[in-house]
Amino acid sequence: MTARAFTQVAGDSNWAANFEHRRPMVTYFFKPRQTCPAPAIGNATPEPLLPIEKKLIAYSLAIGLALLAVLAAVNHFVPAAF
C-alpha cells in the first residue's frame, strides 16, 4: 500500500498527531464504581455453610493432604539427583 493510498484509507495525512489527543481505551472498558459495597458487606449477617459446601471443603482438604503425603513419599524414596 502506498503512502497516498494509506492517507486515503486513514482519512487524514496527519493521522498520528490526531490519534494522540484521544483518551486511552482503558477508560472505556473500566469505569469506576459509583458506590463502595464495603459497608454493606460489613453489615451482612453471616450465613451457615450448606452441607454440600462442607463436603466440598472436606474433600478438597483430604485430596490436598493425600497428594502432599504422596509427594513426601516420592521425595523420600526417589530423591532428586542434581
C-alpha positions, 0 to 999 in steps of 0.5 A, a space after each residue: 500500500 502506498 503512502 497516498 493510498 494509506 492517507 486515503 484509507 486513514 482519512 487524514 495525512 496527519 493521522 498520528 498527531 490526531 490519534 494522540 489527543 484521544 483518551 486511552 481505551 482503558 477508560 472505556 472498558 473500566 469505569 469506576 464504581 459509583 458506590 463502595 459495597 464495603 459497608 454493606 458487606 460489613 453489615 451482612 449477617 453471616 450465613 451457615 455453610 450448606 452441607 454440600 459446601 462442607 463436603 466440598 471443603 472436606 474433600 478438597 482438604 483430604 485430596 490436598 493432604 493425600 497428594 502432599 503425603 504422596 509427594 513426601 513419599 516420592 521425595 523420600 524414596 526417589 530423591 532428586 539427583 542434581 
